[in-house]
């Protein structure tokens, strides 16, 4: 397939996601929000990288870069980005490479459009990903890592995502990882009536989980967070005559956790919060009544070995894919409509990009023609001296029209040449 080449470099996107890498790999590359700006600045200092952005979520880590033409054309372009992952995260390349995917130019644009529109999400149609892409863009822009080319691409990405939300019903109901987690909890117990749920972490995921828990009938919700005021806010927001909520001090987590039948964790902690030994302690206090942990954090909050404790059941974010698959089946028609929009928008974006590449040559040709026209008028000035102002205007209009008509086939050919040329 012919690819456009631009004077501004070439797009190279490298990443892993929930389809290519298990959580034990993804969590090793996860970037906390407070480190994302530093990671982005480090990325744009790699050889040949002009602009860059890093998208890091629970389901993906992707490096979107604009590279020098010469650098991007070399086989080591991928190797340089792989080396960045290896050095920044201290993860051996052979642990990462089997799970990587790479997209360039047109396919990189397509992938970005699909990601922002939630077509590549574990839960197709979930609304959180667009906000995460916008946050990554803001951080990269503030770090000086995004300028002309990626700025234009990302603005178009946001427009396409909004267009898909408007023109399809892919987001017709509120679906997210949090809602899938709650759906799993409901299926496990049959009903959430009378169950006590503990939310560990007070971010957006916890707020969404609390909302869905209440919709499914949960009547007792405990919340804890390292910043206690945030836990108190969520507890206060959801309290009602039929719902009991309580904010627990994070320091009392291990003393209070066994009160819960279901624990949903979504913190940004770099280490495990619940270890194997905690499961044994909780089950002893609960007199062996079962306890379910739904861990939607990356890196994980719950040691998977807790599954070995009889009566403890641990589900991580990859386990939610089975539940999410049913959601995808329900939305396949809307997803197909959205894919059509993405394809059309990719074509439009590249047509604009290619036309823009022709602009400098077109302007130069038009300027040269105008200079020749003006020179010829100056040479004929003595012959035109007797003309009236109206006649002079007619001559001016005639020469401009002739120039435009003579230039038209050349300009058309130039635009076509830019549109169809092959970078190879």
MOKA-V936944 format. One record per pair of residues at least 24 apart in sequence whose ideal C-beta (glycine too) atoms are under 6 Angstrom apart, sorted by sequence separation. I is the first residue (numbers start at 0). J is the second residue. D is the distance in Angstrom with one decimal. If there is no record, write none. Layout:
i | j | d
I | J | D
I | J | D
This chain:
i | j | d
77 | 101 | 5.7
191 | 215 | 4.9
192 | 216 | 4.8
195 | 219 | 4.3
196 | 220 | 5.3
197 | 221 | 4.4
198 | 222 | 4.8
199 | 223 | 5.7
218 | 242 | 5.8
219 | 243 | 4.8
220 | 244 | 4.9
221 | 245 | 5.1
222 | 246 | 5.3
223 | 247 | 4.2
225 | 249 | 5.1
257 | 281 | 4.2
30 | 55 | 4.1
191 | 216 | 4.7
191 | 217 | 4.4
221 | 247 | 5.6
223 | 249 | 5.2
372 | 398 | 5.3
177 | 204 | 5.0
181 | 208 | 5.9
206 | 233 | 6.0
257 | 284 | 4.3
275 | 302 | 5.4
278 | 305 | 4.1
201 | 229 | 3.8
209 | 237 | 5.2
257 | 285 | 5.2
272 | 300 | 4.5
273 | 301 | 4.6
274 | 302 | 5.0
282 | 310 | 4.7
201 | 230 | 4.9
213 | 242 | 5.7
223 | 252 | 5.5
275 | 304 | 4.5
279 | 308 | 5.5
177 | 207 | 3.7
181 | 211 | 4.0
185 | 215 | 5.0
261 | 291 | 4.9
262 | 292 | 4.8
263 | 293 | 4.8
264 | 294 | 5.0
265 | 295 | 4.9
266 | 296 | 5.5
275 | 305 | 5.6
278 | 308 | 3.8
372 | 402 | 5.2
129 | 160 | 5.0
177 | 208 | 4.2
181 | 212 | 5.4
265 | 296 | 5.1
271 | 302 | 4.9
28 | 60 | 4.5
175 | 207 | 5.4
201 | 233 | 5.3
264 | 296 | 5.4
46 | 79 | 5.3
178 | 211 | 4.7
278 | 311 | 4.2
45 | 79 | 5.3
181 | 215 | 5.9
266 | 300 | 5.5
368 | 402 | 5.1
264 | 300 | 3.8
45 | 83 | 5.3
368 | 406 | 5.6
8 | 49 | 5.3
17 | 58 | 4.2
115 | 156 | 4.9
16 | 58 | 5.7
16 | 59 | 3.8
112 | 156 | 5.9
116 | 160 | 4.6
126 | 170 | 5.8
15 | 60 | 5.8
111 | 156 | 5.4
115 | 160 | 4.3
124 | 169 | 4.4
41 | 87 | 6.0
124 | 170 | 4.9
14 | 61 | 3.3
112 | 159 | 4.9
116 | 163 | 4.5
127 | 175 | 5.7
13 | 62 | 4.9
125 | 174 | 5.4
361 | 410 | 5.7
124 | 174 | 5.5
125 | 175 | 4.6
12 | 63 | 5.0
122 | 174 | 5.3
11 | 64 | 5.1
360 | 413 | 5.8
11 | 66 | 5.3
208 | 263 | 5.3
357 | 413 | 5.5
8 | 65 | 4.6
9 | 66 | 5.7
122 | 179 | 5.7
357 | 414 | 5.2
8 | 66 | 5.5
8 | 67 | 5.6
9 | 68 | 5.9
8 | 68 | 6.0
11 | 71 | 5.6
28 | 88 | 5.4
205 | 265 | 5.6
357 | 417 | 4.1
204 | 265 | 3.9
356 | 417 | 5.2
9 | 71 | 3.9
197 | 259 | 3.6
27 | 90 | 5.1
58 | 121 | 5.4
195 | 258 | 5.8
195 | 259 | 5.0
353 | 417 | 5.1
11 | 76 | 5.6
195 | 260 | 5.4
196 | 261 | 4.7
197 | 262 | 4.7
198 | 263 | 5.5
199 | 264 | 4.2
200 | 265 | 4.2
353 | 418 | 4.8
194 | 260 | 4.6
200 | 266 | 3.9
13 | 80 | 4.6
24 | 98 | 5.6
56 | 131 | 5.2
184 | 261 | 5.0
20 | 98 | 3.7
19 | 98 | 4.7
19 | 100 | 5.9
54 | 135 | 4.7
15 | 98 | 4.7
52 | 135 | 5.6
65 | 148 | 5.1
180 | 263 | 5.9
15 | 99 | 5.9
65 | 149 | 5.7
52 | 139 | 4.2
13 | 101 | 5.2
12 | 102 | 4.5
11 | 103 | 5.5
51 | 144 | 4.9
10 | 104 | 5.3
9 | 104 | 5.9
12 | 107 | 4.2
50 | 145 | 5.6
50 | 146 | 5.7
10 | 107 | 4.2
50 | 149 | 4.5
39 | 139 | 5.0
43 | 144 | 4.6
2 | 104 | 4.9
36 | 138 | 5.2
40 | 142 | 5.1
35 | 138 | 5.1
39 | 142 | 4.9
17 | 121 | 5.2
187 | 291 | 5.8
39 | 144 | 4.9
36 | 142 | 4.8
180 | 293 | 4.7
180 | 295 | 5.4
176 | 295 | 5.4
183 | 322 | 5.2
179 | 319 | 5.0
182 | 322 | 5.8
7 | 148 | 4.6
179 | 322 | 4.9
179 | 323 | 5.4
174 | 326 | 5.9
169 | 330 | 6.0
169 | 333 | 4.2
168 | 333 | 5.1
167 | 333 | 4.8
169 | 337 | 5.3
167 | 336 | 4.7
167 | 337 | 5.1
163 | 337 | 4.7
163 | 340 | 5.4
159 | 344 | 4.7
155 | 348 | 5.6
121 | 320 | 5.8
122 | 323 | 4.7
121 | 323 | 5.1
122 | 326 | 5.7
123 | 327 | 5.1
124 | 330 | 5.5
123 | 330 | 5.3
123 | 334 | 5.5
118 | 337 | 5.7
116 | 337 | 5.9
113 | 341 | 5.8
112 | 341 | 4.8
31 | 267 | 5.4
109 | 345 | 4.9
108 | 345 | 5.5
57 | 297 | 4.1
108 | 348 | 5.8
57 | 316 | 5.7
29 | 297 | 5.0
29 | 298 | 5.5
26 | 297 | 5.1
25 | 297 | 5.8
26 | 298 | 3.7
26 | 299 | 5.9
22 | 315 | 5.5
22 | 317 | 4.9
3 | 349 | 5.8
3 | 352 | 6.0
3 | 353 | 5.0
5 | 356 | 5.3
4 | 422 | 3.8
1 | 421 | 4.7
2 | 422 | 5.3
